[in-house]
């Protein structure tokens, strides 16, 4: 079985032409900071016009190893709640990223993930991360995971299982949580709420993030995959994350009355 996933949002969220995409991503990745080994990245998944600079600054801070496990929310409601794309490749304009079949198989068996294409076909939140990963490491492989409405207990258990699977692959796997923050709020209100969530991410506090988002009704679409990534990172020894940049869609559109919040964070490799 070999699944080939065609681009769903090329030409809309990012350039559909290979040369233009390469040039744009290279520009978004420009940074004076040096790249360092990392356990995880939290990056936004809006169109590059709105959130690409924040995503690029986050990815510029990390060394991308041989494999990236990219976890995203299920915006479409299709498919399984714990959906794994376990074989084949994901195509991009002018390129493809092969799936790490061996690692995907271990995650399927040990973390209770389901082989499923439906959740991924129209979902953008993994796809927009892939050009950044490939630009940082042209040989990178991926394991795409799309998550529906998991409970707090399910998120923690899944993160800990992922940590168990990748514990012996130290330095060989990067976890990526794909998420935007508050949606369609005034900029000041969005920032205040989003910083509550970001504080929990910076503390590598998966329970705190999940509970804060739910209690404060923060419209953070990817809090489930981010909770999972934080649980995995904590199990692997991480105790803090770094905020690279926070911003919102109004910085591009000029509309600060209804913004979407974006944050880029990194979880350094424990010493």
Secondary structure as UniProt FT lines:
FT   STRAND          4..5
FT   TURN            11..13
FT   HELIX           18..28
FT   STRAND          38..43
FT   HELIX           48..60
FT   STRAND          67..73
FT   STRAND          82..85
FT   STRAND          89..92
FT   TURN            93..94
FT   STRAND          95..99
FT   HELIX           101..111
FT   STRAND          114..115
FT   HELIX           118..121
FT   TURN            125..126
FT   HELIX           127..136
FT   TURN            138..139
FT   STRAND          141..147
FT   HELIX           152..166
FT   HELIX           167..169
FT   TURN            170..172
FT   STRAND          173..178
FT   STRAND          183..185
FT   HELIX           187..202
FT   TURN            203..204
FT   HELIX           206..215
FT   TURN            216..217
FT   TURN            221..222
FT   HELIX           223..235
FT   TURN            236..237
FT   STRAND          242..248
FT   HELIX           250..253
FT   STRAND          259..268
//
